[in-house]
Amino acid sequence: MQESLEKRMPTGISSLDPILDGGVPPGTLTLLFGDIGAGHYEFAYSSTVNSLAVMHRIPGDGILYPKKILYITFTRLEDDIRHEITQSFHSGEAPGEMEEIAFEDLSDLYFDRSIVPDSWYSRSDTLTRLQKRSEHANIFMRLADIFEAAEPETLVILDSITDIATQTSLPNLWSDLTGFLRGLQRLSKTKSLTIYLLLSRGIIEKSKEIEVADIADAVFLFRWEESTGSRRQRIMYFEKFRGVMPHLEEQDLVKFAIRISTTGGFEVSNIRMVI
């Protein structure tokens, strides 16, 4: 099978990577799209942390390991994200060296034109913030600089597209966002970047959700479903996976039950067939 001969970059989810013949093709722009609390953030956290453990391994047998891990945030504090990740694991200790995750905090640019007081989001003085604004006219220019500087075969988490997409009342913002994502999809191929885009479901218009999904190479949908005894169950679907979907559908591997534990983080269980 051609797909199995291609190189893969592990997601770090040990219960999922074997299903994907070792991981995702390097250069995949993946939309992690989900109901609130349904598992898309836990997927990103577990993938990030577990990738730390293999980051310095020598590639082999068609497997490429991420050389760097980059976490980009628009509104959240780095310390808050690190704490949330570590608290997701047993005893509050995440495996791997957390300090090796590089963070880019774009909150200065995100909040700079808002009504939020400067003291709430910035430790910089006014002159420094004005200098940043002149160097990076908007948040997309700053993002472009970050991705230009990213090393090939880097794992990148963009947290989150929801933050930008909800500001669609600003002139040209939606067209800027979709244009940037289309360019990013091309760049991911030339630099073998594995990129996760986080988007919460049901917050922006359905047509906009579909447009972002159309741009991505892969769409992992996370949702809640009712199970036996009226208990809610987290479910993950592969809604789209360019180059990989035929292999998954042939084996009915597109719908999975999810388990989130303090020992293993995000785990796939009870592989389910499509009905």
HELIX and SHEET records of a PDB file:
HELIX    1   1 GLN A    2  LEU A    5  1                                   4    
HELIX    2   2 HIS A   40  LEU A   52  1                                  13    
HELIX    3   3 GLU A   78  GLN A   87  1                                  10    
HELIX    4   4 HIS A   90  GLY A   92  5                                   3    
HELIX    5   5 MET A   98  GLU A  100  5                                   3    
HELIX    6   6 SER A  107  PHE A  111  1                                   5    
HELIX    7   7 ASP A  118  TYR A  121  1                                   4    
HELIX    8   8 THR A  126  GLU A  135  1                                  10    
HELIX    9   9 ILE A  139  ALA A  149  1                                  11    
HELIX   10  10 ILE A  161  ALA A  165  1                                   5    
HELIX   11  11 LEU A  173  LYS A  191  1                                  19    
HELIX   12  12 LYS A  206  ILE A  215  1                                  10    
HELIX   13  13 THR A  228  SER A  230  5                                   3    
HELIX   14  14 MET A  245  GLU A  250  1                                   6    
SHEET    1   A 9 ILE A 101  ASP A 105  0                                        
SHEET    2   A 9 LYS A  68  THR A  73  1                                        
SHEET    3   A 9 THR A 154  ASP A 159  1                                        
SHEET    4   A 9 THR A 194  SER A 200  1                                        
SHEET    5   A 9 LEU A  29  GLY A  34  1                                        
SHEET    6   A 9 ALA A 218  GLU A 226  1                                        
SHEET    7   A 9 ARG A 232  PHE A 241 -1                                        
SHEET    8   A 9 LYS A 255  SER A 261 -1                                        
SHEET    9   A 9 GLY A 265  ARG A 272 -1                                        
END                                                                             
